[in-house]
């Protein structure tokens, strides 16, 4: 009997040593487990675009076709963690990746035919997702368990939860709890209620069948059981509760496309204003669809900060019929008359005009350029502010021809407009939309008028700044007087205090409207990206109503502003626009820029034998006659003003073509003093001919440099030197 104890002791000793060796081997194996990457190689995440208050505007799809947002443990809602661990892995914090007790229990259930629960832990489920393991086979199950232990060896429980809640499938192409919460519930996971969390928790077990897009029929019983376990009582509404139908935030898609593919960007967009802008465009196009309007773009900018608070690149991003993925904010189109305010602002700043300076609205040629008004008519002499409000083409081109240091082309380029052609190629047509601009560039220009006169880039978000420009600065006085001229309450529906301007491109291809209301600039475009014309649809009838409607819906309000001290008021003659003289019968108040604006006393109204008569220059009388506005004339007055040559223009180079003799004619035209009947034209000592004031004399020169003289019938002289070149 005693001889048997040594053998028992030996057996126990050997067994203990074997177990010790096994533990040492297991520990060595545990320590030698290689560290795997926690996420599959190339895992991509959806770009997210937030508004200025942190509300999600846009959730982009990943290159592999998923909506996937990385989860952060601190941001995951307690309710979703609680419900997930209750359903999937109550012992999550106590096992090493495999819950061996649960594995044995599950195996016995399979053998005995009883439902004793599954053996998978949350880590094992993540391992299956991470390595795409097929777990229906024994070898797949073993690999799943090994990978789970490998993960637990190198990563903490918080990291594992983050990984699971990043890749877990939640129906359709939605992966991860954050994407699921935002798409199915419209909120982040931290704001999920217990019922919402439970409804989402049951999806990963069978994502195809339990997807909310399937109305949740397959998930209801699982949801009800889980709620019973979570609350300790049957959920009375369990069978009726459903998640939402799912709505992916897809606002500002064009802006989102500009951002880095995996970026999380907080923009300057305001969600509420963005919704209003998009709805306003949709409503307007719905009413105008039968008239041929299909697409629109718009941008709202807070002028003092240049922050873009709402923008629409096209009416429907995914509509191929309207080429909706083209970004209308960056597309180059002809702006029509939308640039005219800057012609007038520069003319005010350079002392060429004041708001009531008379401009010529009559047929004119500028070299080979022959501008016309959109109504094919002419108003005759018209005040500068009225000419801008009524968008008269000829006065705008005449002013543009007189601008210098800078001219309009130079001003626009230095203010950030990226014209496709080099300087000088557009000529005077640039004032009427001869060069193409973007909606962003227009908004930036109008921000100069609305705010500080500086050329500063627009700001969509931090890190998305456009390049700064060393542009000219518009003076406060020029800006104020230009905005005053643009306040036209004539059309129905114009919001109070709105300064606005429209532009219609040649061929009715584009309709623009830009408005300044207080600190806000709103610019809209209507048309088609393929250039399809919209015959007869003027911007004043289309883009302007959209502008007015949107300004009102956005609740933009005018603000009172203090006029700069350099603006002074003076009494002017209503008829001539000059400082009122003692005999002017009609007077009004007009704003001037002190020391800059042209100031001359009216010499039109004079007293002759006690009777006030009008003494208009001949070219003005001709304009009145053509406009069917007859005025009285007077004989020549000695010592009056000399003629002024208006054509040719010294700033231009005239090109002659050898094969086109008729087209080589340059009109010689001059304005003359009151009573002048004839203008005598000379080139050097060579007599060229005679013409009536405001009537051109055609001259066909050879290439060279020519000095021309215009002498009126009172002997008063004007002179100009021009360059004529041969066509290359």
C-alpha positions in Angstrom: 0.0 0.0 0.0 2.8 2.4 0.9 4.6 1.6 -2.3 1.9 3.1 -4.3 2.3 6.7 -2.8 5.7 7.4 -4.4 4.2 6.6 -7.8 1.2 8.9 -7.1 3.6 11.6 -6.1 5.6 11.1 -9.2 2.4 11.3 -11.4 1.3 14.5 -9.7 4.7 16.0 -10.1 4.8 15.1 -13.8 1.3 16.4 -14.3 2.2 19.7 -12.5 5.3 20.1 -14.6 3.3 19.4 -17.8 0.8 22.0 -16.8 3.5 24.5 -15.9 5.2 23.8 -19.3 1.9 24.3 -21.0 1.3 27.6 -19.2 4.8 28.8 -20.0 4.3 27.8 -23.7 0.9 29.5 -23.7 2.4 32.6 -22.1 5.3 32.6 -24.7 2.8 32.1 -27.5 0.7 35.0 -26.1 3.7 37.3 -25.9 4.9 36.3 -29.4 1.6 36.9 -31.1 2.3 39.5 -33.8 0.4 42.8 -33.6 -2.1 43.1 -36.4 -3.4 46.3 -37.9 -6.7 47.1 -36.2 -8.4 48.0 -39.4 -8.3 46.4 -42.9 -5.7 48.0 -45.2 -7.1 50.8 -47.2 -10.1 51.4 -45.0 -11.6 54.7 -46.1 -14.0 56.9 -44.3 -16.7 59.2 -45.5 -15.9 62.9 -45.8 -18.1 65.0 -43.5 -19.0 68.6 -44.0 -20.4 70.5 -41.0 -22.0 73.9 -40.8 -20.6 76.7 -38.6 -22.6 75.3 -35.6 -21.3 71.7 -36.0 -24.4 70.4 -37.8 -23.8 67.8 -40.5 -24.4 69.1 -44.0 -22.9 66.4 -46.2 -21.9 62.8 -45.8 -19.9 61.5 -48.7 -19.7 57.9 -49.9 -16.3 56.2 -49.7 -14.5 54.8 -52.7 -15.7 51.3 -51.8 -19.4 52.5 -51.8 -20.0 52.8 -48.0 -21.2 55.4 -45.6 -18.6 54.9 -42.9 -17.5 57.2 -40.1 -14.8 56.4 -37.5 -16.1 55.9 -34.0 -14.4 57.6 -31.0 -15.0 55.9 -27.7 -15.7 59.2 -25.8 -18.3 60.1 -28.4 -20.2 56.8 -28.6 -23.5 57.0 -26.7 -23.8 55.1 -23.5 -27.2 53.6 -24.6 -25.7 52.0 -27.7 -22.8 50.5 -25.8 -25.1 49.2 -23.1 -27.6 47.6 -25.6 -24.8 46.1 -27.7 -23.0 44.5 -24.8 -26.3 43.2 -23.4 -27.1 41.5 -26.7 -23.7 40.4 -27.9 -21.2 40.1 -25.0 -22.1 40.6 -21.4 -18.6 39.4 -20.3 -16.8 41.7 -22.7 -14.6 43.3 -20.1 -13.6 40.0 -18.4 -12.4 37.7 -21.3 -9.3 37.7 -23.4 -11.1 37.7 -26.8 -12.7 34.2 -26.3 -15.2 33.4 -23.6 -14.4 29.7 -23.1 -17.4 29.2 -20.8 -19.7 30.6 -23.5 -18.0 28.4 -26.1 -18.5 25.2 -24.0 -22.1 26.3 -23.3 -22.8 26.9 -27.0 -21.2 23.5 -27.9 -23.4 21.7 -25.3 -26.4 23.4 -26.7 -25.6 22.2 -30.2 -25.1 18.7 -28.9 -28.2 18.6 -26.8 -30.4 20.5 -29.2 -31.1 23.3 -26.6 -30.9 27.1 -27.3 -28.2 28.1 -24.8 -26.9 31.1 -26.7 -24.0 31.7 -29.0 -20.3 31.5 -28.1 -19.0 34.5 -30.1 -17.7 37.5 -28.2 -17.8 41.0 -29.5 -14.1 40.7 -30.2 -14.7 37.5 -32.2 -17.4 39.3 -34.2 -15.0 42.1 -35.0 -12.3 39.6 -36.0 -14.8 38.1 -38.5 -15.5 41.6 -39.9 -11.8 42.6 -39.9 -10.5 39.5 -41.8 -13.7 38.5 -43.6 -13.6 35.1 -41.9 -16.1 32.4 -43.0 -17.1 31.0 -39.6 -19.5 28.2 -40.6 -16.6 25.8 -40.8 -14.6 24.5 -37.9 -11.4 25.9 -39.3 -13.0 29.3 -39.8 -14.2 29.2 -36.2 -10.7 28.4 -34.9 -9.2 31.2 -37.0 -11.8 33.6 -35.6 -10.9 32.6 -32.1 -7.2 33.0 -32.8 -7.7 36.4 -34.3 -9.8 37.6 -31.4 -7.1 36.6 -28.9 -4.5 38.3 -31.1 -6.5 41.5 -31.1 -7.0 41.4 -27.3 -3.3 40.8 -26.9 -2.4 44.2 -28.5 -5.4 46.4 -28.1 -7.4 47.7 -25.2 -11.2 47.3 -24.7 -11.9 50.9 -25.7 -10.0 50.5 -28.9 -11.8 47.3 -29.7 -15.2 48.9 -29.1 -14.2 51.8 -31.3 -13.2 49.4 -34.1 -16.4 47.3 -33.8 -18.6 50.4 -33.8 -16.7 51.7 -36.9 -17.1 48.6 -39.1 -20.3 46.9 -37.8 -22.9 46.7 -40.6 -26.1 48.5 -40.0 -28.1 47.8 -43.2 -27.5 48.6 -46.8 -24.2 50.3 -47.4 -24.2 51.9 -43.9 -21.3 50.9 -41.7 -20.5 52.0 -38.1 -22.7 53.4 -35.4 -22.1 57.0 -36.2 -23.1 56.7 -39.8 -26.1 54.5 -38.8 -27.2 57.0 -36.1 -27.0 60.0 -38.5 -28.7 58.2 -41.4 -31.4 56.2 -39.7 -32.0 58.5 -36.7 -30.8 61.9 -37.9 -28.5 62.4 -34.8 -25.1 61.4 -33.5 -24.9 58.2 -31.4 -24.4 60.2 -28.2 -28.0 61.4 -28.6 -29.7 58.1 -29.2 -32.5 57.1 -26.9 -32.5 53.5 -25.5 -35.2 52.5 -27.9 -33.3 53.8 -30.9 -30.1 52.2 -29.6 -31.8 48.8 -29.2 -33.3 49.1 -32.7 -29.9 49.7 -34.2 -28.2 47.0 -32.0 -30.2 44.1 -33.6 -29.2 45.0 -37.2 -25.6 43.7 -37.3 -26.7 40.1 -36.6 -28.6 40.1 -39.9 -28.0 43.4 -41.7 -29.6 42.5 -45.0 -32.9 41.2 -43.5 -33.1 43.7 -40.6 -32.2 46.8 -42.6 -34.6 49.7 -41.8 -35.1 50.0 -45.5 -37.1 46.8 -45.3 -39.5 48.5 -42.8 -37.9 46.6 -39.9 -40.2 43.5 -40.0 -37.4 41.0 -39.4 -36.0 43.1 -36.5 -39.1 43.7 -34.4 -39.1 40.5 -32.4 -35.4 40.7 -31.8 -35.8 44.3 -30.7 -38.7 43.4 -28.4 -36.6 40.7 -26.7 -33.7 43.0 -26.3 -35.8 45.8 -24.7 -37.2 43.3 -22.3 -33.7 42.3 -21.2 -32.6 46.0 -21.0 -35.6 47.2 -19.0 -36.7 44.1 -17.2 -40.2 44.4 -18.6 -41.9 43.8 -21.9 -41.8 46.7 -24.3 -45.4 47.5 -24.9 -44.6 49.4 -28.2 -41.8 47.1 -29.3 -43.7 45.6 -32.3 -44.7 49.1 -33.5 -41.4 51.0 -33.1 -39.4 51.6 -36.3 -36.4 53.6 -37.2 -36.7 56.4 -39.8 -36.6 55.7 -43.5 -33.0 56.9 -43.8 -31.9 60.2 -45.2 -28.2 60.8 -46.1 -27.2 64.4 -45.5 -26.1 65.5 -49.0 -26.3 69.3 -48.9 -23.5 71.5 -50.5 -22.3 68.6 -52.7 -20.1 70.8 -54.9 -18.4 72.3 -51.9 -17.9 68.9 -50.3 -16.2 67.7 -53.5 -13.7 70.5 -53.2 -12.6 69.2 -49.8 -10.1 66.4 -49.1 -11.8 62.9 -49.6 -11.4 61.9 -45.9 -11.6 65.3 -44.4 -13.9 66.4 -41.6 -14.5 70.0 -42.4 -16.3 72.7 -40.4 -17.5 75.3 -42.9 -18.9 78.8 -42.7 -22.2 77.6 -44.1 -25.4 78.2 -42.0 -27.7 75.2 -42.2 -30.9 77.2 -41.9 -29.9 79.7 -44.6 -28.7 76.8 -46.8 -32.1 75.1 -46.6 -33.9 78.4 -47.5 -31.6 79.0 -50.4 -32.1 75.5 -51.9 -35.8 75.6 -51.4 -36.1 79.1 -52.9 -34.3 77.9 -56.1 -36.4 74.7 -56.3 -39.7 76.7 -55.9 -38.7 79.2 -58.5 -37.6 76.7 -61.1 -40.8 74.7 -60.5 -42.8 77.8 -61.5 -40.6 78.6 -64.5 -40.1 75.1 -65.8 -42.6 75.6 -68.6 -40.7 78.7 -69.8 -37.5 76.8 -70.4 -35.6 77.5 -67.2 -33.9 74.4 -65.9 -30.9 75.3 -63.7 -29.7 77.8 -61.2 -26.8 78.6 -58.9 -26.5 81.0 -56.1 -24.1 82.2 -53.4 -24.7 84.2 -50.1 -21.8 86.0 -48.6 -21.4 87.9 -45.3 -19.5 90.8 -46.9 -17.5 92.1 -43.9 -16.0 88.7 -43.2 -16.3 87.3 -46.8 -17.7 84.2 -45.3 -19.9 82.1 -47.6 -23.0 81.3 -45.5 -25.0 79.4 -48.2 -24.2 78.2 -51.8 -25.8 76.1 -54.5 -23.7 74.9 -57.4 -26.7 73.6 -59.4 -30.3 72.9 -58.9 -30.0 69.1 -58.7 -26.6 67.6 -58.3 -27.5 64.1 -59.5 -29.6 65.2 -62.5 -27.6 64.4 -65.6 -30.2 66.1 -67.8 -29.1 69.5 -66.5 -25.4 68.5 -66.0 -26.0 68.9 -62.3 -22.5 68.0 -61.2 -21.0 71.0 -63.0 -20.2 73.6 -60.3 -22.1 76.7 -61.3 -20.2 78.7 -58.7 -16.9 78.2 -60.6 -18.3 78.0 -64.2 -17.2 80.8 -66.4 -20.1 82.6 -68.2 -20.7 86.0 -69.7 -22.1 88.3 -67.0 -23.9 90.7 -69.4 -24.4 94.0 -67.6 -23.6 92.8 -64.1 -20.2 94.5 -64.2 -21.6 98.0 -65.1 -21.6 99.2 -61.4 -17.8 99.0 -61.4 -17.6 101.2 -64.5 -19.6 103.8 -62.6 -17.8 103.3 -59.3 -14.4 103.9 -61.1 -15.8 106.9 -63.0 -17.0 108.4 -59.7 -13.6 107.7 -58.1 -11.7 109.2 -61.0 -13.7 112.4 -61.1 -15.3 111.8 -64.5 -18.9 112.0 -63.2 -21.2 112.7 -60.3 -24.7 111.0 -60.0 -26.5 113.5 -62.2 -23.8 114.1 -64.8 -25.4 113.9 -68.3 -24.2 111.0 -70.4 -24.9 110.4 -74.1 -27.3 107.6 -74.8 -27.3 107.7 -78.6 -25.8 105.7 -81.5 -22.0 105.7 -81.1 -19.0 103.8 -82.6 -15.9 103.1 -80.6 -13.4 102.1 -83.3 -15.0 99.0 -84.8 -17.2 98.5 -81.7 -20.8 99.6 -82.1 -22.7 98.9 -78.9 -26.5 98.9 -78.8 -29.0 99.0 -76.0 -31.0 95.9 -75.3 -34.2 97.6 -76.4 -32.6 98.8 -79.6 -33.6 102.4 -78.6 -31.8 105.5 -77.2 -32.9 107.9 -74.5 -30.7 110.8 -75.5 -29.0 112.7 -72.6 -29.4 110.8 -69.4 -28.1 111.2 -65.8 -25.3 108.9 -64.7 -27.3 107.3 -61.9 -30.3 106.8 -64.1 -28.2 105.3 -66.8 -26.9 102.8 -64.4 -30.3 101.9 -62.9 -31.7 101.5 -66.5 -28.6 99.6 -67.6 -28.0 101.7 -70.7 -25.2 100.2 -72.7 -23.8 103.2 -74.7 -23.2 105.4 -71.7 -21.4 102.5 -69.9 -19.1 101.9 -72.8 -18.4 105.6 -73.2 -17.4 105.8 -69.5 -15.3 102.7 -69.8 -13.4 104.3 -72.7 -12.5 107.2 -70.5 -11.3 105.2 -67.5 -7.6 105.2 -66.7 -5.3 104.1 -63.9 -6.9 101.6 -63.7 -9.3 101.0 -66.6 -12.0 98.4 -66.1 -10.0 95.5 -67.5 -7.1 96.2 -65.1 -9.4 96.8 -62.1 -11.2 93.5 -62.6 -8.0 91.5 -63.1 -6.3 93.0 -60.0 -9.5 92.3 -58.0 -9.2 88.6 -58.7 -11.1 88.0 -61.9 -9.2 85.3 -63.9 -10.0 86.2 -67.5 -9.1 83.6 -70.1 -7.7 86.1 -72.6 -4.7 88.4 -71.9 -5.1 92.1 -71.0 -6.5 94.3 -73.7 -8.1 91.5 -75.8 -11.6 92.2 -74.7 -11.5 95.9 -75.4 -14.5 98.0 -74.4 -16.9 95.0 -74.7 -15.7 94.0 -71.3 -18.2 96.5 -69.8 -21.1 94.6 -71.4 -20.0 91.1 -70.6 -17.4 90.5 -73.3 -15.2 88.6 -70.8 -16.4 85.6 -68.8 -16.5 85.5 -65.0 -17.6 83.1 -62.3 -20.4 83.6 -59.8 -17.8 83.5 -57.0 -15.8 86.3 -58.7 -19.0 88.4 -59.1 -19.8 87.9 -55.4 -16.3 88.9 -54.4 -16.6 92.1 -56.5 -20.0 93.0 -55.0 -18.5 92.4 -51.5 -16.1 95.3 -52.3 -19.1 97.5 -52.8 -20.9 96.3 -49.7 -18.1 96.3 -47.2 -14.6 97.8 -47.2 -13.8 98.3 -50.9 -10.9 95.8 -50.7 -10.4 92.8 -52.9 -10.3 89.9 -50.5 -11.0 86.2 -51.1 -14.2 84.4 -50.1 -14.0 82.0 -47.2 -15.9 78.7 -47.3 -14.1 77.1 -44.3 -10.8 77.2 -42.5 -8.1 75.9 -44.8 -10.2 76.6 -47.9 -9.1 80.1 -48.6 -8.8 81.4 -52.1 -5.5 83.2 -53.0 -5.4 86.8 -51.9 -5.1 89.5 -54.5 -3.2 92.8 -54.4 -6.1 94.6 -56.0 -7.2 98.3 -56.1 -9.3 99.7 -53.4 -12.7 101.4 -54.0 -13.2 104.5 -52.0 -16.0 104.7 -49.5 -17.6 107.6 -51.3 -17.6 105.9 -54.7 -19.1 102.7 -53.1 -21.9 104.6 -51.3 -22.9 106.6 -54.4 -22.9 103.5 -56.6 -25.0 101.5 -54.1 -27.4 104.5 -53.9 -27.8 104.5 -57.7 -28.6 100.8 -57.6 -31.5 101.1 -55.2 -34.4 100.9 -57.6 -37.8 100.2 -56.1 -39.5 100.2 -59.5 -40.2 96.5 -60.1 -42.8 94.7 -58.0 -41.4 92.8 -55.1 -38.1 94.6 -54.6 -37.1 94.4 -50.9 -36.8 97.7 -49.2 -33.2 99.1 -49.3 -31.9 96.5 -51.7 -29.2 97.6 -54.2 -29.3 95.3 -57.1 -28.1 94.8 -60.7 -28.9 92.3 -63.4 -27.1 91.0 -66.4 -28.3 89.1 -69.5 -25.6 87.5 -71.7 -25.6 87.7 -75.5 -28.1 85.3 -77.0 -30.1 85.0 -73.7 -27.8 82.2 -72.4 -27.3 83.5 -68.9 -29.4 85.6 -66.5 -27.7 87.1 -63.5 -28.8 89.2 -60.5 -26.6 90.5 -57.7 -27.9 92.2 -54.6 -26.4 94.1 -51.6 -28.6 94.2 -48.6 -26.9 95.5 -45.5 -23.9 93.3 -44.7 -25.1 90.6 -47.2 -24.3 89.9 -50.8 -26.5 87.5 -52.8 -25.7 86.6 -56.4 -27.8 84.2 -58.5 -27.5 82.7 -62.0 -30.1 81.1 -64.2 -29.4 79.2 -67.4 -28.1 76.0 -68.8 -24.5 74.6 -68.5 -24.6 73.5 -72.2 -25.2 77.1 -73.3 -28.7 76.5 -74.6 -30.3 80.0 -75.1 -33.5 81.1 -73.4 -35.0 83.4 -76.1 -36.6 86.6 -74.7 -35.9 85.8 -71.1 -34.2 88.9 -69.7 -32.5 88.8 -66.3 -34.7 91.6 -65.1 -37.7 89.3 -65.6 -36.1 86.0 -64.3 -33.0 86.3 -62.2 -34.2 89.5 -60.5 -37.5 87.9 -59.1 -35.4 85.0 -57.9 -33.1 87.4 -56.1 -36.0 89.4 -54.5 -37.8 86.2 -53.4 -34.6 84.8 -51.8 -33.7 88.0 -50.0 -37.1 88.1 -48.4 -37.1 84.4 -47.5 -33.6 84.7 -46.0 -34.8 87.7 -43.9 -31.9 89.9 -45.0 -32.4 93.4 -43.7 -31.0 96.8 -44.8 -28.9 98.7 -42.3 -28.5 102.4 -41.8 -25.1 103.6 -42.8 -23.2 106.8 -42.1 -22.1 108.6 -45.3 -18.4 109.3 -45.4 -17.5 113.0 -44.8 -16.2 113.5 -48.3 -19.7 113.2 -49.7 -21.4 116.6 -49.8 -24.7 117.7 -51.2 -25.2 120.6 -53.7 -28.0 122.0 -55.7 -27.9 121.1 -59.3 -29.9 121.9 -62.4 -32.3 119.1 -63.2 -31.9 119.6 -66.9 -28.1 119.9 -67.3 -26.9 118.1 -64.2 -24.5 121.0 -63.4 -24.4 123.2 -60.4 -27.6 125.3 -60.6 -27.0 128.8 -61.9 -29.2 131.9 -61.2 -31.5 131.2 -64.1 -32.1 127.4 -63.8 -35.8 126.8 -63.3 -35.7 123.2 -62.1 -33.4 122.3 -59.2 -32.6 119.3 -57.0 -30.1 118.1 -54.5 -27.2 115.9 -55.6 -24.4 114.2 -53.8 -20.8 115.0 -54.8 -17.4 113.7 -53.8 -15.6 116.8 -52.4 -12.5 117.6 -54.4 -13.1 114.8 -56.9 -16.4 115.2 -58.7 -16.6 117.5 -61.7 -18.2 120.8 -60.7 -19.3 123.4 -63.2 -22.0 125.9 -63.1 -24.9 125.4 -65.6 -24.5 127.6 -68.7 -27.5 126.1 -70.5 -30.1 128.5 -68.9 -29.4 132.2 -69.7 -31.4 135.3 -69.5 -31.8 137.1 -72.8 -33.8 140.4 -72.6 -35.3 139.2 -69.4 -36.4 135.8 -70.8 -34.6 132.6 -69.7 -33.6 130.6 -72.8 -31.8 127.3 -73.2 -28.4 127.2 -74.9 -27.6 123.6 -75.5 -24.5 122.4 -77.4 -25.2 121.1 -80.8 -24.5 117.5 -80.0 -27.0 117.6 -77.2 -29.6 119.1 -79.5 -29.0 116.3 -81.9 -29.5 113.7 -79.1 -32.7 115.4 -77.9 -34.0 115.4 -81.5 -33.2 111.7 -82.0 -34.9 110.9 -78.7 -38.0 112.9 -79.7 -37.3 115.4 -76.9 -37.1 118.7 -78.7 -35.1 121.5 -77.0 -34.5 125.1 -78.1 -31.2 126.1 -79.8 -29.2 129.4 -80.0 -26.7 131.0 -82.3 -23.0 130.6 -82.0 -21.6 132.4 -78.9 -18.0 133.7 -79.3 -15.6 132.7 -76.6 -17.7 129.5 -75.8 -16.3 126.0 -75.3 -14.1 124.4 -78.0 -15.2 121.1 -79.6 -14.4 117.8 -77.9 -13.3 114.9 -80.1 -15.1 111.7 -79.1 -14.0 109.6 -82.0 -11.3 108.4 -82.7 -10.2 107.5 -79.1 -6.4 108.0 -78.5 -6.3 105.0 -76.1 -7.2 102.6 -78.9 -5.0 101.2 -81.7 -7.0 101.0 -84.9 -6.4 98.1 -87.3 -7.0 98.3 -91.1 -7.4 95.4 -93.4 -6.0 95.5 -96.9 -8.8 93.4 -98.3 -11.6 95.4 -96.7 -11.5 99.0 -97.8 -15.0 99.8 -96.7 -14.4 98.3 -93.2 -11.3 100.5 -92.7 -13.3 103.7 -92.2 -12.8 105.4 -88.9 -15.6 107.8 -87.8 -14.5 111.3 -87.0 -16.9 112.8 -84.5 -16.8 115.8 -82.1 -19.1 117.5 -79.7 -19.3 121.2 -80.1 -20.5 124.3 -78.3 -23.9 125.9 -78.5 -24.8 127.1 -81.9 -22.0 125.4 -83.8 -23.1 124.3 -87.3 -20.0 122.7 -88.9 -16.9 120.9 -87.8 -13.8 121.1 -90.1 -11.5 118.1 -90.0 -7.7 118.3 -90.8 -4.9 115.8 -90.7 -1.9 118.1 -90.3 -2.5 120.7 -93.0 -4.5 118.3 -95.2 -8.2 119.0 -95.2 -10.3 115.9 -94.7 -13.9 117.3 -94.8 -16.7 118.8 -92.9 -19.4 117.3 -90.7 -22.3 118.5 -88.5 -21.7 118.2 -84.7 -22.6 114.7 -83.5 -22.6 113.5 -87.1 -19.5 111.4 -88.1 -17.2 112.0 -91.0 -15.8 108.7 -92.3 -12.0 108.7 -92.8 -10.0 105.8 -94.4 -6.4 106.1 -93.2 -3.3 104.2 -94.1 -1.2 102.6 -91.2 0.8 105.1 -89.3 0.6 107.7 -86.5 -1.8 110.5 -87.3 -2.6 113.8 -85.6 -6.1 115.1 -86.3 -7.7 118.5 -85.7 -11.3 119.5 -85.3 -12.1 123.2 -85.8 -15.6 124.6 -85.3 -17.0 127.5 -87.3 -16.0 129.9 -84.6 -12.4 128.9 -84.9 -12.1 126.8 -81.7 -9.9 123.8 -82.0 -9.4 120.3 -80.6 -6.7 117.8 -81.4 -6.0 114.1 -81.0 -3.2 111.7 -82.0 -3.9 108.1 -82.8 -2.1 104.9 -84.0 -3.3 103.0 -87.1 -1.8 99.5 -87.7 -2.1 97.0 -90.5 -3.7 93.7 -89.8 -1.1 90.9 -89.4 
